[in-house]
Amino acid sequence: MPVTRMTMSSREPDVALAVIRGLQPGFDFNRDRDDGPFSFAADGVSDERLSLQRLDLICTAHGEADPMTSYTVCQTTTPLRILVGRRQLDTSRPFLYPRAPIRSSWEHEARSSAVQLDIDAVDALARQYFGRPGLRVRFTGGAPIDAERERHWRAVAGHALGPGAERGVFDDPLLRDTLFRMAAAALLSDFPNSTLDLPPAHDGGVAVPATIRRAIAYMEEHIAEPIGLLDVAEASRLSPRGLQDAFHRIVGVSPMQYLRSLRLSAAHADLLAADIVHQDTVTAIAHRWGFSHVPRFAAAYRTQYGEYPRDTLAR
């Protein structure tokens, strides 16, 4: 994995904007006073799975940004106001950026540090640890679970952003892998998410049977088609009962529950990217991904994502 390092400073707002957009998609900001003081400094190091960043932006301004494309936990040392819709985040503690558009504002200076983790890499680590090949992590809150977990995250992030970011550590592949695993494990341990009540696999991971791999591949390939248990069982070369037993034992859910989760995830992505101008609707997106009964789709969506589809669409 290639390592990228960045250290820079500038008094040009356009330079700051370009750099921050590389870390926070769609970021834009407006200074409250064009003639006020302005400076920007950033340093960081990253590879494909882990990014460690420090930013210092001197100005009074307000901004907005698109949903994050990574798990990003931020800590600030200056007051920062962040709104997700009408909800204000508590930025006095470490906070996990929501995967939703945000609005922010600050006075005089915004100084922060961030640990960014690739979503797919975190999911892969969780699947290995819990021995569940179909597992996808779902975070249900953006603040640490309690004071003890907050102290733990601060300690891990402090190590990662300090000694861990040093060239002699981060440039070493084995040490860098250990650093990623430590940060990902802390994220799963310290912030509320869907894995907290799962028992680990006995040996830290299990081999996924070929039958399960075939079933999952078939579901992913035909996700928008009206397939059922018999179709998936035939593709996996198992009987329907055998497939159900294997899924419950290895994945932890039934095949149809797993398929529904895949479809809900696809619908969630479409709702986030929806264009109201082109008349994307909850009903159209539900039907696109095989949900013919929209109220049942809305109920299942709310269970998985903590809000109704119309709320996601309205962002």
Secondary structure, DSSP 8 states (H G I E B T S, - for coil): ---EEEEEEES-HHHHHHHHHHHSTT-EEEES-TTS--EEEEEEEE-SSEEEEEEEEES-EEEEE---SSEEEEEESS--EEEETTEE--TTS-EE--SS-EEEEESSEEEEEEEEE-HHHHHHHHHHHHT-TT----B--SS-SSHHHHHHHHHHHHHHHTGGGSHHHHTSHHHHHHHHHHHHHHHHHHS-BTTTT----TTS-----HHHHHHHHHHHHTTTS---HHHHHHHHTS-HHHHHHHHHHHTSS-HHHHHHHHHHHHHHHHHHT--GGGT--HHHHHHHTT---HHHHHHHHHHHHSS-HHHHHT-
